[in-house]
Amino acid sequence: MQKLVLQFAGIALMAASSFLYAEEKPMSEKNSQFGTESIQYPKTNKDNTSDYYFGQKVVDPYRWLEDDMSDETAKWVKEQNNVTFGYLEKIPYREQLKNRLTELWNYEKVSSPFKRGKYTYFYRNDGLQNQSVVYRQIDNGTPEIFLNPNKFSDDGTTSLASLSFSKDGSIAAYSISEGGSDWRKVIIIDVESKSVIEDALIDVKFSGLSWFGNEGFYYSSYDKPKGSELSAKTDQHKLYYHKLGTAQKEDELIFGGTASQKHRYVGGYVTEDDRYLLISGSVSTSGNRLFIKDLSKENSKLITILDHTESDTYVLENVGSKLFLVTNLNAPNKKIVTVDASDPKPNNWVDFISETENVLSASVGGGYVFTEYMVDAISKTYQYDYQGKLVREIKLPGVGSASALSGKIKEKTLYYSFTNYKTPSTIYSFNVDKGESSIYKKSGAKFDSELYESKQVFYKSKDGTKVPMIITYKKGLKLTGKNPTILYGYGGFNVSLTPRFSVTRAVWLEQGGIYAVANLRGGGEYGKEWHKAGTQLKKQNVFDDFIAAAEYLISEKYTSSDFLAINGGSNGGLLVGAVMTQRPDLMKVALPAVGVLDMLRYHTFTAGAGWAYDYGTAEQSEEMFNYLKGYSPVHNVKKGVKYPATMVTTGDHDDRVVPAHSFKFAAELQDKQSGNSPTLIRIETNAGHGAGTPVSKTIEQYADIYGFTLFNMGFEALPN
């Protein structure tokens, strides 16, 4: 059974590709023509819009850019892109970067296989396909294409978002995302013929697809908002049951839609044996209520497991009426408990695997329970039987990140992948009874990881807190203080940054670049307390941690302010925006991607109100308002300050972190920048928050982002 993830899930735009140049010298006269003095930014009109918070007036002159349906905003987007792409086209090695990224990206990528019915399925990308293709085969037979998302649209911008099979594997339901939108369509097909068997479901958002036998499935969505579907607020999530052969308008409302059941995020999933329906309801991205319904009994009532949102709790598995739950209730690092479904309240819970000093993730498969612990953001994995007895520690191939071992209860061969910042992901098969791992599929990436090293260091933040950071670079690299370095961070929503390989990062590393990832407070690397230490009135801790990471890299001569770029996406875009406005002297380049940048109004768009657990809201209290205003990037761009070279990136169809955040921040920077460094915004058209972005667009984005970065560090040419 899979945990339902209803999370902020900001797309972390990992540092892609950069190069160490043959020469390190100041920008030439030829290059200096691209400075601010030669850039004619589009005129961004100001109006008199303002709001009052606790009697304090806050002006918002670019409020009009929030209207994503207006002709004026569309014109502004077009004009900004004309300026940005005009600048990028003059970077002499832009095409070389694109070619190198294309070359490195071009290798076969295959997922772990999974069996449904008589077929074994897997995802495969031959290298440069915009979207991965779903294949299937019987036993060791010849694979055939089952679904090819590259044919969903001409430009590759429609992606396969999820795929779910009925109990016997004879019917499949899959959801598609058009232009990167979180709003999805669900298409139902006969597996054998691959033909569509009924009308598609529409307006589905933040939803799993969980089947009950072969009869139908549960899914979640919101009522379609009034106004723009890209930015209008969606506040009440609902769980529905779709019975095959019936129209969507006849779907049964299972949960939500009443005052007592109002939640911003609702999900339902059915146990593997089809006995129970589990329903999770959340008002924010942390904490959930939990309910259970016995599907084996007609007209059974919904039973409450947890009636508050003070923990993150879900049902991992059941054996008959015995439930296995993962929870951080009174256990910040999580534990597994058991309870009978007839009376599943917390006072009846019995510890199955107790909390430890390290953060737990759990999965099941093959009749066993698997626990993964993060030890300073690095994986250690153990196998237990259903009586709670430790069977073995699973020896991983090295120091890095292992994906969860999971599968159906009768499957005796499970699969996991292993990777780190310098090691391409390799898939391993694992025999659950023998405890033996063997290579199933090696990565085809043409990258020699033996030439590189990853070093974990611990540095002290402003208040003395010890923070881990992993620094990856070529062996033998000389620490001259002039190495081009990318510092990446996220620091929020209980998200843990664990070591993972990136094709684009490989280009950076093989040319001598340094890549550093700081595990900031606000993340989940050290459990709930680490998360809470970076939320609401403690959010500044996250920025201080990131600033201290940059200062460490500089003091240890890995780099210097002239050769440092900071990067982050989504909540990480907020991180970059806050740090560059607080310490503009610290870095040469700032790259805020799809960022939450207007902290006074973020909660008024789409599902943004659900992020209040981490951020708080401006209406919450006068203290919270003043705190948010004190670091909100849009509100802290100051006239007369020399800001680093900045390229804001966003998508015009981002309906998670609406592009108005980025629009308003770019407008403020262009209006107030006093230095010669450019302040540009690159707006990807027909693209959303990041998921499902076509490979061709991704390569172009990274070529532009890192061409911009290196050019503004003063490098003139790539090595021959």
N, C-alpha and C positions, 0 to 999 in steps of 0.2 A: 504494500500500500504506500502511496506517495503522500507526503505532507503537502497540504495545500499552502502555497506561498502567495500571500497577499501583502506585498511589500513595496516600499518606495522604488526599490530596484532601479536606481539611476544607473544608466549605462556608463560604465567606467571606460572612457576612451584612453586605453593604455598608450603610453608613449610609443610611437610607431618607429619611424626610421630617421636617422640622422647619420652624418658621416664625420669622421675626423679628417680634417683637411691637411693637404701637404704643407700649406703655408698658414701661419697665424700672424696676420698683420692687419692694421686698421683698414676700415672700409676705404676704398680708393675714391678719387674724385668722380670717377665714372659711376660708382655705386651710390655715392652720396646724393645723386639726383633723385633717388627714390625716397628721400627723407620727407618729413612732414611738410617742409616748405614747398615741395613740388606737388603735393597731393591736394586736389581740389575736392573736398568732401561735399557730398550733396547737402543742400540746405535742409535742416530738420526744423520745421516750424514748432514754435512754442505757443502754448495757450495758457489761460489763467486758471486751469483746474487746480483745486486744492482740497484737502481734507483736514478735519480737526480731530485730534486725538487728545482726550483729557485736557481740552482747552488750548492745545498747541496746534498751530497751523503748519501743515506740511504741503508744500507746493509739489505739483506733479505735472510739469509742463509737457511731458511726452505721453500723457494718458491716451491720446488719440491713437498711438501705435498699438494699443491693446485690441483695437478693432481689426481682427484678421479678415473681415469680410469687406472692408472698405477699399475703394479705388485708390485713395490716398496712401494707405499702407502698402498696397501692391506696387504703387509707383515708387515709394521709398525703398522697398526691397530691391526692385530692379535697378534703381540708381546706385544703391550701395554695392550690389554685386558687380555692376559695371566698373566702379572704382576699384574694388578689391581684386577682381580678376585682371583688370588692367595692370595693377601693381604686380600681381603674381606672374603675369606673362613676361615681365621684364627680368625676372630672376633667371640668370643664365643657365643654371643647371636643373631647372624645374623638370624638364623632360627626361634628363638622366635619372633623377630620383624616381620618377614614374616608371621608367624602364627597369630600374633595379628592383623596385618593389614588385613589379609584374613578374620578373624572373624568379625572385625568391618565393613568391606566392604560388608559382605554377608547379604544384606537386599534388598527387592524389591524397585525398583526406577521406577516411572511412570511420564510421562510428562503431561502437559496440553493437553486436547483433541482438535481436530480441525476437522471441517466438510468439506468434499469435495464431491459433488454429493450426493448420498444417504447414503454414509458411513461416520462414525465418526472414525477418526484415532488417535492413540496415540503411543508413544514409551514406551517400558517396558524392564527392565532388571531384571531378577529374583534374582540378587545379584552378582554373579561372572561370568556371561557371558562376554566374551571378548568385544562384541559389543551389543548395545541395539537393540531390535527387534521391527519392526513396526507392530502393530495390527490394526484391523478394526472391526467395528460392525455396525449393522443397529439398530437404536434406542437403546433399552435396551437388544438387543439380545446377544448371546454368542460371545465373541471376537474370531477372527481367525487371524492367522499369515498372514500378507500381504507381508512383506519383512524380511528375516532373514540374516543379514550381516554376521553372524557367519558361514554361509555356502559359503561365497564368497571365502574363502581361508582356508587351513587346519590349519594354525597357528594363525588365527584371525587378521592378519596384513592388510587385505583389509577391508576398512571401508566405510560406507555410508556417503557421504559428503553432499549431498543435495537431496531434494525430492520436486517436483513441479507437480501440476495437471492442466490439461486443464480446460477450462471454465466450462464445465458441469461435470467435474470430471471423465470422462470416460477413459482418457488416462493419464499416469504418465510418467514423465521423471526423472530419478535419476542419480546422479553422484557418482562414486566410486573413492577412493584414494587407490592406491596400495603401501604398504610399507611406508605410511606417506607422499607420494609425493604430491606437489601442482598440478602436471599434472593429469588431471582427464579423465575418460571415462564417457560418458553419454549413458545410456541405456533407451530405450523407450518401454513401455509395455502397453498392454490392461488391464485395471483395473479389469474387470470382470473375465477374464481367467488367468490373471497374466502372460500371455505369451508375449515374445519379438516379436515386430511387424516389426522391421527393424534393419539394421546394427547399431551398436553402433557408436556414434561420438567419435573421439579420439583427443588427444592433446588439451584439453580444460583447461584453467588455469585462476585463479582469476575471476570466473564467477558466476553470478546468472543464473537462467533459468526462463525466464518470458514469459508466454504464451500469444498469441493473439488468443482469441477464442479457437476453437478446431483444428485450421489449422496448427499451428506450434509455435515455440518459438524463442526468442532472447537469444544469448549467446555470450561470449567474449573469445578471446584467442590471443596468439602470434603465429607468424610463428615459427615452430620448429627450435631451434638454431642449428648452426653447432657445432660439438664437443659434449661435455658432456651435456646431458639434465639436469643434476643435478646442474651444476655450470656455464654453458655458459650464457652470458648476454642476457636477453630478454628485449627489449626496446620499441617496438611499439605494443600497444594493439589495437585490432580491434573488432568491434561489427558485428555479423552475424545474419542472420535470417534463421532458418532451417524450411523448409516446409515439413510436414509429407509426406512420400512416395517418397522422393527424396534422392539422394546420397549426402553425406556431401560435396563432391567436387563441387556440384551445389549450395551450400548455398550462399545466397546473402550477399555481403559485404555492410553493412549499414553505417558504420562510421569508420574512420581510414584508413590508407594505403596511405594517401597523406601528403604532407608537411604541409598543412594548418590544417590537422586533426591529427597530430602526437601527441599522448599522451602515457604515460607509463601505465595508467590505464583508461579503458573505460568500462562503464556499461550502459545497457539499461533496462528499466522496463516499463511495460504497466499499465495504470490506471485500476482500478477495473471494470470500465464500458467499457473497450476496446477502449476508444475514443482517448487516447493520448499515444504516445511513448515518454518517457523522456530519454535523453542521457546525461550522465555525463562524462566529460573528465578531467583527472588530469595529471600533470607532476610530482607530488610528492604526498606524503601521506597527505598533507594539501593543501586545495584550489582546486576548480574545476570550469570548464566552464560548462554551462548548456544549453541544447537545447530541443526543443519540436517539435513534428510532429503530425499533426491531421490525425489519421488513418481512420476517417470517410469520408475523402475526398480523392478521387483517385489522385495520383501524387502530393499530397500536399508537399510544401517545408518545409525544416527544418528551424525553427525560433529560433533565438538566444535569450535566456533569459539573460544569463551573458556571456560576451566575455572576461573575465579575471579570474585569479585564486587567487584573493585576499580575497576570502571568501569560507566557506564551506556552500553550499546551495543545498537544494533538495526539490522536490515537495512532500508534505505530503499527499495531498488529492485533489480531484476536485469535484465540484458540478456543472455539466454542464461545461460551459467554465470558471467558477470561480476556480482559482487555489489557494491552500493554500501552502505556502512555509515556510520552516524553514531555517533561515539564521543567520550567524554572521557578515554579512556585516554592518559595522558601529554599530555593537551590539555584543561586544566580548562574552557576556553571552547568546547570541542567542535570537531570537524573532520569532513570526509567522506573516507573512504578507499575504495579498490577492492581486490578480491581475487578469485581464481578459486575457485569453490565446491568444486573437487576437493581443495584444500589451503588452507582459509581461516584458518589460524592467524595471529596478529598479526605474526609475523616475515615474512610474505609481503604485508602490507598496503602499499599505495602511496597516498600522499597525492593526493587528488583536488581538494579545496578545503581549504587549510591553515587552521590555527587563527589567529584574529585577536585583537585586544585586546577585542573585543566578543563577547557570548554568541550562539551560532548556534542557530537552529531551521531545520529543512529539510523540504521537501515535494517531491513530483513530480506532474507532470500534463502532458498534451499533448506528451510527448516531451522535456520540459525538467526541470531541477532548479532549485528556487527556494530561496533562502536568506534568512532573516529574521534581522537582527541587532538586539539590544537595545542602544541607545546611551543610557545613563542611563534605562533602562526605556521608551524610545520606539523604535518600529519603523522600520527601514530595510530594504528588500527588493530583492533582485537576482535576475536570471535567467541561468542557465548552460545550455549545451548538454551533451550526454553525453560530450563530449571534455574538458570542464572549462573551456571558453572562456566568458568573460563576454560575455553578449549585451547586457544593458542593466541599469541601475538602474530599477526601477519607481517612477515618481513618484507618491507618495501624496497624497491631497487635503489633508493638513495634518499637524500634529504630533499623534501619537496612536498607536493600536494597529490593526494590520491583521491579519485572520485569514489562515491559510495558504492559498496558492493550491495546490489539489490536485485530482486527477481521474484518469480513465483515460488510458492512454498515447495513445489515438487522438482524444481530445477536444481540439478546438482553441479552444473557448471555456470558460474557467474563471471561477470567481467568488470574490470575497473581500469581506469587510465591513470598514468603517473606522469608528472611533469614538474618542472621548476623553471626559473627565469632563463636558464641557459640550456635546458634539455627539452627537445620537442616531445610532445605527448606520444607515449607508447601505450597500446592497449594490451592488457594481460588477461588471460583466462585463469580462473581459480576454481580448483576442485574443492568443494566445501567439506567433503568427508576426509580427504587426504591432506588438505591444507597446502596443496602445491600450486604454485603460480608458474605460468609459462607464457612466453610472448605470443600474443595472438596476431597483432598487427603493429609493425614498426612504423614510425613516422617516415615519410618520404622526403622530409625537409633536408635540403642540402646544406647542412649546418653542422660543423664539428664542435660539439659541446666541450670536448676535452681541451680546447684552446681557451676556455673562459672559466671564470670563477665567480661564485656568489659568496659574499661575506656578510654575515649578520653582525651588526654592531648595536650597542645600546647607548643612547645619549640622554642627557637630562634636559627636560623642558624648563620653562620659565619658573615653575613652582617646585622644581626638583623631581618631578615624576620621571621615572625611567621609561623610555619609549624605544621599542625595537625598530630597526630599519635594515633592509637587505639591499646591498649595493652590488651590482653586477658589472663586470668589465673584463677586458682581455687580460690574460695572464701576462705579467711583466710590464703592465702599464706604469709609466712614470707619473708620479703625482706632482705635477708642475704648477697646479693652480690654473692651468689653461685648458683643461680637458672639457669639451662640451658635455654638459650634464643635464639630464632631465630628472627632475624630482616630481614624483607622482604621489597623490594622496586622495583620500575620500573622507574618512572620519565621520561616519554617521549611520543611522538606521540599523545598527547592529550588524552591519556588513563587514565581513572579514576579508582582508586582502592577503591571499595565500599565494605562494610562488607558482606562476603559470607562464608557459612559453608563449611568445608572440612572434609571428613571422616578421612583422614590421620591425619589432625591436631587434631581431637578429641582424638586420641591415645596420642598425646603429652600433651594435656590439662588435660586429666583425670589422668595422672601420676604426674601432678604438674609443667609441663613445661610452660614457658611464650612464647607467640607469639605476635610480634609487627609488625605493618604495618605503614610505614611512607608515607604520601601523599606528595611526593616531587614535586618541581617545574619541569616543563616539562610535567606533567600530565594535565588532564583537569578538576580537581576538582574545580578550581576557574575561569574557562573560558579561553579564548584565551590568555589573558595577562599572566596568570599563565603558560600556555604552552610555550609561546614565551620566558619567563624568564629562560627557561632551554634548549634553542636551540643554535646551532652554537657557537658564541663567548661567550655565557653565559652558556654553558654546565657544566662548573665547579660548577655552583650553585647547580646542581643536586647532585654532589658528596659531596659538602659541607653540603647540607641538610641531606644526609644519615650519614655522619660522625657525625654531630651534634645530630642526633637521637641516635646513638650508645653511644655518650658521655652522653646524658641525661639518658639513661637506666643505665649506669654505675654510674653516680653521684647520682642518686636516689636509688641506691642499688638494683635495680631489678636484676642486674647481674654484672659481671666483665669481663675483657678481657679474662680470662681463661675459661669463660663459655658462650661466645658469638659466635654465628655463623651468618654469613651474607649470604643471599640467594637472587637470582634473575634470571630470565630467559629471553633470547632474548635480548632486549634492557636492561633489568635488569641484564643480564649476563655481559654486558658492565659495568654497574654500579658496580657490585661486582669486576670485573677485575680492574677497575680504582681505587676503594677505597682500595683494598688490596695491590695494588702497591704504593699508596700514603701513606697509614697508616697501614703497616703490623703489627704494634704493637697493633692495636685496637681490633683485634678479634683472637679467637683461631682457627676457622675453616672458610674457604671460599668455597662457592658452586656456581661457575658460570655455568649456564646451557644454552646450545645452544646460546652462547653469540656472539655479534658483537665485536670482539676483535682486529682486525687489521683495524684501522681507516684510514689508508692511501690507502687501496685497497678494502674496503667493497663495493664500488660502481661499481666495475668491474665484480661483480658476479650477476647472475640471474636478479632480479628486484631491486637490491640494490641501483641503482642510484636514485630511487624514494625516498630514505630516506634522500636526501640531504637537504630538508627543515629543518630537525632537526639537522643534523650533519654538513652540509657544506661538501666540498670535498677538497682534498689536492691540486688539480689543480686550485681551485677557486681564490686564492690569496696567496701571501707569508705569510700574517698574518694568514690566515686560516690554511695553511699547518703547520706553527709553533705551532698553538694552538692545532690542532689534534695530532701532534707528541708529544706534551707535556703531553697528557693524554692517548694516545693509549696504552692499556694494553700490547700488543705484544712488543711495543717499549720501555716500561718502566720497564721491569724486569731487575734488577741490580745485578751484581755479588757481592757476599759477604753479601747479605741481608738475614735475617731470615724471611722467609714468613710463614704465617699460614699453617696449614694442609689444603691441597687443593685437592678437587676432581672435576675436570672439567667433565661435562657430555654433550654428543651430540649424534646425530644419523647419521649413515653413509649415509642415504638417505635424509638428510635435504637439500632441494633445495630452502629454503628461506634464512636462515643464514647458509651458507655452512660450513661443518665441518672443513674446513681448518683453520678457525678462531681458533677453539678450539685446533686443532692439533698443530698449530704454538705456541700458548700460552703455552700449556703443555710442548712442547719441550724446550722453553725458561726457564720455571720454573725448569725443571729437570736439565738443564745445569747449572743454576746459583744459585739454592737454597743452602744456607750455613748452615741453621739450621737442626735439626733432624726431622722436620715434613715432612710427606710424601707429594709428589706432583704427583697425579695420574690422569689418564683420563679414564673414563668409556664410551665406544662407543657402543651404542645400535645398533645392526645390523638389517637391514630391517626395519628401523624406520626413521621418518622425524622430523619435528619441534615440534611435540607433539600432534597435532590433530589426533584423531582416533587411538591413541595408545591402544592396547588391555589391558584389565584390568589385566590380568596375568603379562604382562610386567611392567605395572605401579606399581603393588604391589612389584615386584622384585626390581625395580628401587628405590622405596622409602625405602625398607628394607636396601638396600645397602648404599644409601645416608645417612640415619640417623644412621645406624650402624656405618659407618665411622665417622660421626660427634660426636657421643657420646663416641665412643672409644677414639677419639683424645682429648676429654675433660677430659679423665682420669677415666671414669666410667667403672667398671669391670664386673658388673652383673646387670641383670634386677631384680626387686622385685620378691619374691616367689609368 
